[in-house]
Amino acid sequence: MVEQKALLRDKMRKAEEKRQEYIEAIRRKAHMEEAKLKEIAFINELQAQNSRIDQLAHNQTVDEKHEERLAELAEERARKVEER
């Protein structure tokens, strides 16, 4: 009878250890998933920033070309006025 109780206690202790190990494995996995999500969010933010920078650079280039063209048109008008 005493041996059976000791065996039962031992089984229960091992079961509790396995349960704790299982819970800890779930915690580790959840932590890793959270880290992955943070990394993905960081990468997405960098990509968004790069897109904004590219768009600003493109807009600046377009603005410069427009200014150059306006200056050319102003010069042409000035030449035409002088020719008259």
Stockholm file with secondary structure:
# STOCKHOLM 1.0

chainA/1-84         MVEQKALLRDKMRKAEEKRQEYIEAIRRKAHMEEAKLKEIAFINELQAQNSRIDQLAHNQTVDEKHEERLAELAEERARKVEER
#=GR chainA/1-84 SS CHHHHHHHHHHHHHHHHHHHHHHHHHHHHHHHHHHHHHHHHHHHHHHHHHHHHHHHHHHHHHHHHHHHHHHHHHHHHHHHHHHC
#=GC SS_cons        CHHHHHHHHHHHHHHHHHHHHHHHHHHHHHHHHHHHHHHHHHHHHHHHHHHHHHHHHHHHHHHHHHHHHHHHHHHHHHHHHHHC
//
